[in-house]
Structures are given as structure tokens and as C-alpha cells.
Amino acid sequence: MFRLNNQPLYPVWRLICERYRKERFNLQTTLFKEHEIEVQELWGQFLYWELFPHLLREDEFVRNVLRATDLIPCRMKHKSVSALIQHLEEMSLPFGPSMWDSSEIANE
């Protein structure tokens, strides 16, 4: 039986969650009665309708996921994970402000 080793992707997943919390999550949704359902729906929409389709269009990102999970040969798996993390740190989230927006830089 085949088992996928997704453990190397945990830092990547953690970064996705951190960026979502920092850039998209709105704490005020907890003020409403059905906040837990709404939060789950917004997370699902972001993850499955925005982020994953965007990442799957990036050939190098997909190849690095396959390398990190041993689905294609790779001598230095840790470099694949590092490349994934760097990509996620530097990319603009879909439907969000650009990481390189000059107006944001000027305000800091």
C-alpha cells in the first residue's frame, strides 16, 4: 500500500495558515452568532477556490511539492521545501493586495 509522506510540507502548510490569519482573517466575524460556520466557509473558499488553483498553475511549485513528498526523485528534499516556503512568502495572495504595492511600502 502506498503512503504519501506529507510531513515535509508541514512548514509550508503552517506558512499558508499564518499568512491567511495575518492578511485575510477578520477577528470581528467572531461577534456574530454563526461565526464558526462563516469562518470555515471563508477559509475553504480561500484555500480551495483561490489559493490552490493559483498554486497549481505554477509548474515549479507543483514540481517542488512532488519532490518534497518523494513522488519524483530529488537529492536534496529540504531545498524543495525551502523553495516552496520562499515562493509562499514572496507571492501576493490571490485577490489580495500585492506584496510589492508601493503605497503599502510608503506607509511603513
Steps between C-alpha positions, in 0.01 A plus 500: 500500500630845404535762775561863416761661721357848541695580818755717311211726393400593858711819500337595170153438643584701811613794287177488299300509824709785643465712188125439491465606864716806448361618167147366465351391833264748658469461876172692497319205345507341846249764611224338299290205603604259223863611492655152510315390187582826322868477593518144365324602179735795445804282567372235258428759231844650540680165502311305233368773269781756516833371628521140374394582140754782498782276630412213268559727200862541614695208349804548723285511813333172405835337420638608837198350678560174314869509589433576867257209528732255320266460205778596260871445566692771677843500661436786742138495610555781753581740215164424340324589825709817530402599147131444583528714811681776314236497227218529755676773696557714192179443306197724517196311618236465228243779501704687759733798497835453334795425727688764303230770509696827519223674698536240776878542510466879522265470801743291705 
